[in-house]
Amino acid sequence: MVVGAGITGASIAHHLARRGVSVVVIEQSPRSGAGATGSSGGMVRAYDPDTASGELALPSLAAYRDPARWASGQAPLHAVGAVTAAHPDQAASFREAAGQINAALHTSAHVVAERDEVAGIRLAGGVALVEPEAGWVAPAEVTEDWLVQARADGAVVCHGVRVHGVEARGGRPAVLTDAGVISAGSVIAAVGPWAADPVPGLRPASPVRSRSIQVSVVERRPPAVSHATFVDLRTGVYAKPVGSDRTLIGMPHLVWDSPFDSPPDPAHERATVSALTTHFPWLTTAVQLSTVRAADAYGSPGGEQASGLLEGTGVPHVWSVRGWNGGGVKTAPEAGRRIAEACVADAFSDVA
């Protein structure tokens, strides 16, 4: 069983069902991808400053680029390019990363230094790792595509069903839900920020905290030019194009343990625009169209199973996906594949 039908839960369900495993997905919301997944910017690239995340992001970008992997028959990637900016002293590490990305994906990643602008983005004195073949995906669409494939492979997806607890019965999990008690061989909780206050039996071994995320969409009018996705490692600001005339902007919102339905923070809206004006001067006159506030899961990168992807909960054969620190979309294809492999191994762990 997979608890949670966000992008990571959907990836896990798809990979499990593709391996012939009987899968039930339980989602408390009336639709898939309604939590942090639906509010995510969806930016994907092969590079990540965290080595473990980078090992997942690189093959995940390959998956997002490959139309053969999707029920729609089309790759979900909008290949507008990706620009990662940092202090100039990161140039050498960026060059090393570009070489590794190109060797693995046959792409044209490269480093830009001592230039004012690249791909429609002002660098403000920084150095940039540019990935022309990267870009962004629509997280809710990716989630639904994986669930379509999972259903085609025999999975059952249940929306509007809340899990109240998980306990061991006869050495295997019993999942207590609104629809009754469901027996499972193994349970994987992929509940994102809700892992910070989980139901009994789903609490991960390492603490997970929720942190507010807030993004705005602004209108991009001429003379503003189109641009790649962007993240600045110096400040954490980020942006991505949304169609031909809009841009999503964001900045870390360091509000911990806030309710998931908290209203947008107007002061943070203004601060985000101010911080990104350095890179997009046209923001000073841009019309702000909408602001969304949600939450994401932040936790320890540790864990002993599947190279840190899963953590025990204290109930046999019940695992929690570790906190992603905001990078779930970028890593979901490969993370789901590896977690499915770990789950299959766990399912047969008691077989003599």
C-alpha positions as CSV (number, residue, x, y, z in Angstrom):
1,M,0.0,0.0,0.0
2,V,1.1,3.6,-0.7
3,V,-0.3,6.3,1.5
4,G,-0.3,9.6,-0.4
5,A,-1.0,10.3,-4.0
6,G,1.4,13.2,-4.5
7,I,4.2,13.1,-7.1
8,T,6.4,10.8,-5.1
9,G,3.6,8.4,-4.0
10,A,2.4,8.2,-7.6
11,S,5.9,7.4,-8.8
12,I,6.3,4.6,-6.2
13,A,2.8,3.2,-7.1
14,H,3.7,3.2,-10.9
15,H,7.0,1.4,-10.4
16,L,5.5,-1.1,-8.0
17,A,2.6,-1.9,-10.3
18,R,4.9,-2.2,-13.3
19,R,6.8,-4.9,-11.4
20,G,3.5,-6.9,-11.0
21,V,3.0,-5.9,-7.3
22,S,-0.6,-5.6,-6.1
23,V,-0.9,-1.9,-5.2
24,V,-3.5,0.2,-3.4
25,V,-3.0,3.9,-3.2
26,I,-4.8,5.8,-0.4
27,E,-5.2,9.6,-0.7
28,Q,-7.1,11.8,1.8
29,S,-7.8,14.5,-0.7
30,P,-10.5,14.2,-3.4
31,R,-7.9,14.4,-6.1
32,S,-4.2,13.5,-6.6
33,G,-1.4,16.0,-6.2
34,A,-3.5,18.3,-4.1
35,G,-0.9,19.1,-1.4
36,A,2.6,20.3,-1.8
37,T,2.8,18.7,-5.2
38,G,0.1,21.0,-6.6
39,S,1.9,24.1,-5.3
40,S,5.3,23.1,-6.5
41,G,7.1,25.1,-9.1
42,G,8.1,21.9,-10.8
43,M,11.6,22.9,-11.8
44,V,13.8,20.0,-12.9
45,R,17.5,19.9,-13.7
46,A,20.3,17.4,-13.3
47,Y,22.4,19.5,-10.9
48,D,21.9,19.6,-7.2
49,P,24.5,20.8,-4.6
50,D,23.6,17.9,-2.4
51,T,25.3,14.8,-3.8
52,A,22.6,12.4,-2.8
53,S,19.9,14.5,-4.4
54,G,22.0,14.9,-7.5
55,E,22.3,11.2,-7.9
56,L,18.5,11.0,-8.1
57,A,18.0,14.2,-10.1
58,L,20.2,13.2,-13.0
59,P,18.4,10.0,-14.0
60,S,15.1,11.7,-13.2
61,L,15.8,14.4,-15.8
62,A,16.5,11.6,-18.3
63,A,13.0,10.1,-17.4
64,Y,11.3,13.5,-17.8
65,R,12.9,13.9,-21.3
66,D,11.9,10.4,-22.6
67,P,8.4,10.2,-24.2
68,A,8.4,6.4,-24.1
69,R,8.0,6.5,-20.3
70,W,4.7,8.3,-20.3
71,A,1.1,7.2,-20.9
72,S,0.5,10.4,-22.8
73,G,3.2,9.4,-25.3
74,Q,4.8,12.8,-24.8
75,A,7.6,13.8,-22.5
76,P,6.3,16.2,-19.8
77,L,9.4,18.3,-19.8
78,H,9.2,21.9,-21.0
79,A,12.8,22.3,-22.0
80,V,13.3,26.0,-21.5
81,G,16.7,25.5,-19.9
82,A,17.8,25.8,-16.3
83,V,20.2,28.3,-14.8
84,T,21.8,27.7,-11.4
85,A,23.7,30.7,-10.1
86,A,26.3,30.8,-7.3
87,H,29.2,32.7,-5.9
88,P,32.1,32.8,-8.4
89,D,34.2,30.5,-6.2
90,Q,31.9,27.7,-7.3
91,A,33.0,27.8,-10.9
92,A,35.3,24.8,-10.6
93,S,32.7,22.6,-9.0
94,F,30.2,23.7,-11.6
95,R,32.5,22.7,-14.4
96,E,33.0,19.3,-12.9
97,A,29.2,18.9,-12.5
98,A,28.6,19.9,-16.1
99,G,31.1,17.3,-17.3
100,Q,29.4,14.6,-15.3
101,I,25.9,15.6,-16.6
102,N,27.0,15.7,-20.2
103,A,28.7,12.3,-20.0
104,A,25.6,10.7,-18.5
105,L,22.9,12.5,-20.6
106,H,24.7,13.6,-23.7
107,T,23.6,17.2,-23.1
108,S,25.3,20.5,-23.4
109,A,25.5,21.7,-19.8
110,H,28.2,24.4,-19.4
111,V,29.4,27.1,-17.1
112,V,29.0,30.9,-17.7
113,A,31.3,33.2,-15.8
114,E,32.1,36.9,-16.1
115,R,28.9,37.7,-17.9
116,D,26.1,40.0,-16.9
117,E,23.2,37.9,-18.3
118,V,22.4,34.4,-19.6
119,A,19.1,32.9,-20.8
120,G,17.2,36.1,-20.0
121,I,18.5,36.2,-16.4
122,R,20.9,38.7,-14.9
123,L,23.6,37.0,-12.8
124,A,24.4,39.8,-10.4
125,G,28.1,39.0,-10.2
126,G,27.6,35.2,-10.0
127,V,28.7,32.3,-12.0
128,A,26.1,30.0,-13.6
129,L,25.7,26.4,-14.5
130,V,23.5,26.3,-17.5
131,E,21.6,23.2,-18.5
132,P,19.9,23.9,-21.9
133,E,18.0,20.6,-22.0
134,A,16.5,21.0,-18.5
135,G,13.4,23.1,-17.6
136,W,10.2,22.4,-15.8
137,V,7.2,20.0,-15.6
138,A,3.6,20.4,-14.4
139,P,3.7,18.3,-11.2
140,A,0.0,17.5,-11.1
141,E,0.1,16.3,-14.7
142,V,3.1,14.1,-14.1
143,T,1.3,12.6,-11.0
144,E,-1.8,11.8,-13.0
145,D,0.2,10.2,-15.8
146,W,1.9,7.8,-13.3
147,L,-1.4,6.9,-11.7
148,V,-2.9,6.2,-15.1
149,Q,-0.1,3.8,-15.8
150,A,-0.4,2.3,-12.3
151,R,-4.1,1.7,-12.8
152,A,-3.5,0.1,-16.2
153,D,-1.1,-2.3,-14.5
154,G,-3.7,-3.2,-11.9
155,A,-3.3,-0.7,-9.1
156,V,-6.3,0.6,-7.2
157,V,-6.3,4.4,-6.3
158,C,-8.7,5.6,-3.6
159,H,-9.4,9.3,-3.1
160,G,-11.1,10.9,-0.2
161,V,-10.0,8.1,2.2
162,R,-8.2,9.1,5.4
163,V,-5.8,6.8,7.2
164,H,-6.3,6.8,11.0
165,G,-3.6,4.4,12.1
166,V,-1.4,1.5,11.2
167,E,-0.7,-1.4,13.5
168,A,0.9,-4.8,13.3
169,R,-1.4,-7.8,13.0
170,G,0.1,-11.3,12.4
171,G,3.4,-9.7,11.6
172,R,2.0,-7.6,8.8
173,P,0.5,-4.1,8.7
174,A,-3.2,-3.4,9.2
175,V,-4.2,0.0,7.9
176,L,-7.2,1.6,9.7
177,T,-9.1,3.9,7.3
178,D,-12.4,5.5,6.7
179,A,-13.2,2.6,4.4
180,G,-12.4,0.0,7.1
181,V,-9.3,-2.1,8.0
182,I,-7.1,-3.0,5.0
183,S,-4.4,-5.7,5.4
184,A,-1.2,-5.0,3.5
185,G,2.1,-6.7,2.9
186,S,4.0,-3.5,3.2
187,V,3.1,0.2,3.6
188,I,4.9,3.2,2.3
189,A,3.8,6.6,3.6
190,A,4.6,9.4,1.1
191,V,2.6,12.1,2.8
192,G,5.0,15.1,2.4
193,P,4.6,17.7,5.1
194,W,1.9,15.7,6.8
195,A,4.7,13.4,8.0
196,A,5.4,16.2,10.6
197,D,2.3,15.1,12.5
198,P,1.5,11.6,11.2
199,V,-1.2,9.2,12.2
200,P,-0.1,6.4,14.7
201,G,2.1,3.9,13.0
202,L,3.3,6.2,10.2
203,R,5.7,8.4,12.3
204,P,9.2,8.3,10.7
205,A,12.3,7.4,12.7
206,S,13.8,10.9,12.1
207,P,11.9,14.1,12.9
208,V,10.1,15.8,10.0
209,R,9.0,19.4,10.1
210,S,6.7,21.3,7.8
211,R,7.9,24.6,6.3
212,S,5.9,27.2,4.5
213,I,6.3,27.6,0.8
214,Q,4.9,30.6,-1.1
215,V,5.0,31.4,-4.8
216,S,3.5,34.1,-6.9
217,V,2.7,34.3,-10.6
218,V,3.3,37.7,-12.3
219,E,2.6,38.9,-15.8
220,R,5.6,39.1,-18.1
221,R,5.1,41.9,-20.7
222,P,7.5,43.2,-23.4
223,P,10.2,44.4,-23.2
224,A,10.7,41.5,-20.7
225,V,12.1,38.5,-22.5
226,S,11.5,34.8,-22.1
227,H,13.9,33.1,-19.7
228,A,15.1,29.7,-18.4
229,T,14.2,28.3,-15.0
230,F,16.4,29.9,-12.4
231,V,17.6,29.3,-8.8
232,D,20.3,31.3,-7.0
233,L,22.2,29.3,-4.4
234,R,23.4,32.5,-2.8
235,T,19.9,33.6,-1.7
236,G,17.5,30.8,-2.5
237,V,15.4,32.8,-4.9
238,Y,13.9,31.0,-7.9
239,A,11.8,31.6,-11.0
240,K,10.3,29.8,-13.9
241,P,8.3,30.7,-17.0
242,V,4.7,29.8,-17.0
243,G,3.6,29.9,-20.6
244,S,4.6,32.7,-22.9
245,D,3.6,35.7,-20.8
246,R,3.8,34.7,-17.1
247,T,6.5,33.9,-14.6
248,L,6.4,32.1,-11.3
249,I,8.6,33.6,-8.6
250,G,9.6,32.3,-5.1
251,M,11.9,32.7,-2.2
252,P,12.4,30.7,0.9
253,H,9.7,31.4,3.5
254,L,11.3,30.4,6.8
255,V,8.1,29.8,8.7
256,W,8.1,26.4,10.4
257,D,5.3,24.3,11.6
258,S,2.6,26.6,10.3
259,P,-0.9,25.3,9.5
260,F,-1.2,23.9,5.9
261,D,-4.0,26.3,5.1
262,S,-2.3,29.5,6.3
263,P,-3.1,32.5,4.1
264,P,-0.5,34.1,1.9
265,D,2.0,36.5,3.5
266,P,1.8,39.9,1.8
267,A,5.2,41.0,3.3
268,H,6.8,37.9,1.8
269,E,5.2,38.7,-1.6
270,R,6.8,42.1,-1.6
271,A,10.2,40.7,-0.4
272,T,10.2,38.1,-3.1
273,V,9.6,40.6,-5.9
274,S,12.3,42.9,-4.4
275,A,14.9,40.1,-4.2
276,L,14.3,38.9,-7.7
277,T,14.3,42.3,-9.3
278,T,18.2,42.1,-9.3
279,H,17.8,39.2,-11.8
280,F,14.6,40.3,-13.6
281,P,14.5,44.2,-13.7
282,W,11.1,44.1,-15.4
283,L,9.6,42.9,-12.1
284,T,9.4,46.5,-10.8
285,T,6.4,47.1,-13.0
286,A,5.0,43.6,-13.4
287,V,1.4,42.9,-12.5
288,Q,1.0,40.3,-9.8
289,L,-1.7,37.8,-10.8
290,S,-1.8,35.3,-7.9
291,T,-0.1,34.0,-4.8
292,V,-0.3,30.5,-3.3
293,R,0.9,29.4,0.1
294,A,1.4,25.7,1.0
295,A,3.9,23.6,3.0
296,D,6.7,21.2,2.3
297,A,8.4,18.5,4.3
298,Y,11.9,19.0,5.7
299,G,13.8,16.3,7.5
300,S,17.0,14.4,8.0
301,P,18.7,13.0,4.9
302,G,19.6,9.9,6.9
303,G,17.8,6.6,7.1
304,E,19.1,3.1,6.7
305,Q,16.9,1.8,3.9
306,A,17.3,2.4,0.1
307,S,20.2,4.7,0.5
308,G,18.3,7.1,2.8
309,L,15.1,7.2,0.8
310,L,13.0,5.3,3.4
311,E,12.9,5.4,7.2
312,G,11.4,2.9,9.6
313,T,8.3,3.7,11.7
314,G,8.5,1.1,14.4
315,V,5.8,-1.0,12.8
316,P,7.2,-4.0,10.8
317,H,7.0,-3.5,7.0
318,V,5.8,0.1,7.4
319,W,8.1,2.8,5.9
320,S,8.1,6.5,5.6
321,V,9.6,8.4,2.7
322,R,12.1,10.8,4.1
323,G,11.7,14.6,4.0
324,W,12.7,15.9,0.6
325,N,13.6,19.5,1.7
326,G,11.6,20.8,-1.2
327,G,13.1,18.7,-4.0
328,G,10.5,16.0,-4.5
329,V,9.5,16.8,-8.1
330,K,13.1,16.9,-9.3
331,T,13.9,13.5,-7.9
332,A,10.5,11.7,-8.1
333,P,11.2,9.4,-11.1
334,E,14.3,7.8,-9.8
335,A,13.3,8.0,-6.1
336,G,10.1,6.1,-6.9
337,R,12.0,3.5,-8.8
338,R,14.5,2.9,-6.0
339,I,11.8,2.9,-3.3
340,A,9.7,0.3,-5.3
341,E,12.8,-1.9,-5.5
342,A,13.3,-1.6,-1.7
343,C,9.6,-2.4,-1.1
344,V,9.7,-5.5,-3.3
345,A,12.8,-6.7,-1.4
346,D,11.0,-6.1,1.9
347,A,7.9,-8.0,0.7
348,F,9.9,-11.1,0.3
349,S,12.2,-10.6,3.3
350,D,10.2,-13.2,5.4
351,V,10.2,-15.9,2.7
352,A,12.5,-18.8,3.7
